[in-house]
């Protein structure tokens, strides 16, 4: 029952006034918001166009080409899964390229990780002129890959290369690095390790972000340098380590420039099977044999493999990556 004399229309009128005010305010701000949205869209438009034309478009096209037989100049002919069946059942070079790339990953990633962390620890020292050393270590990482490969081809040249000359001074006969199956992989690893400074700088940033009170607490507990490294430094550095491993894994499976330069320059007729990396095999199929459909299928196999490896590393991270913000 509504008592007499009580005005029940007042709340309704107030509510209508608020709604009308909100509507008028939103209508007033609409042109401004529209201009802001258009401005923002124009700013990101170059990235969107670049993504569509240089990433998404070619990726979708290569996915389609993987199911065709195409020699670039002719018309693609649909063959279904024939390329994939041939890759996994007939092609011996596919399995050899996978083997070579995995061997390289097993050698390179642990070496790069260990040496980068040790270099970062050394560069984290508070000594006079340390900034100069940090710059010198980082500079090789900005050198062109082709230039670095050519320099190392001279350093590792079997007859008058710098490394073999130095080895001869101590009575060691240096090998033919890029033609000897026993040493060819190590030559490529040395070229890749030339860029160690880039990883070291990232680890250095992680080291400088570790709170000093953790080391002070370790000192109170009587921990020595090695114990502090394994119980303080590495756990606190594990998120950076996790990021670097993902990046290095993707980079390893995309190794191409150094192997291509070594196999095409300096009088080398071609890569021996120990240097037949996966991306080099994709290049040979696509641009030398003009089997672009086959090369597209190889590329998508590599993409899926990298995705699986990355997911595996992500799933394993809770067991070895420590985040200080997480509550135990």
FENBELTA-V566106 format. One line per field, one symbol per residue. ss: DSSP state (a for helix, b for strand, c for the rest). psi: psi as a letter, one per 30 degrees, with the letter a starting at -180 (. if undefined). A space follows every 50 residues. Layout:
ss=???
psi=???
//
This chain:
ss=ccccccccaaaaaaaaaaaaaaaaaaaaaaaaaaaaaaaaaaaaaaaaaa aaaaaaaaaaaaaaaccbbcccccccbbcccaaaaaaaaccaaaaaaaaa aaaaaaaaaaaaaaaaaaaaaaaccccccaaaaaaaaaaaaaccaaaaaa aaaaaccccccaaaaaaaaccccccccccccccaaaaaaaaaaccaaaaa aaaaaaaacccaaaaaaaaaccccaaaaaaaaaaaaaaaaaaaaaaaaaa aaacccaaaaaaaaccccccccaaaccaaaaaaaaaaacccaaaaaaaaa aaaaaaaaaaaaaaaaaaaccccccccc
psi=kkkkfkjffeeeeeeeeeeeeeeeeeeefeeeeeeeeeeeeeefeeeeee eeefdeeeeeeeeeffgljkgefakkkkgbgeeeeeeffejffeeeeeee eeeeeeeeeeeeeeeeeeeeeeffkilkgfeeeeeeefeffgkkeeeeee efeeegkeegkeeeeeeffggkjkljegfkfffeeeeeeeeeffgeeeee eeeeeeeffkkffeeeeeeefgkaeeeeeffeeeeffeeeeeeeeeeeee eefgkeeeeeeefflggkflklffgileeeeeeeeefefhieeeeeeeee eeeeeeeeeeeeeeffefffkkkffkk.
//
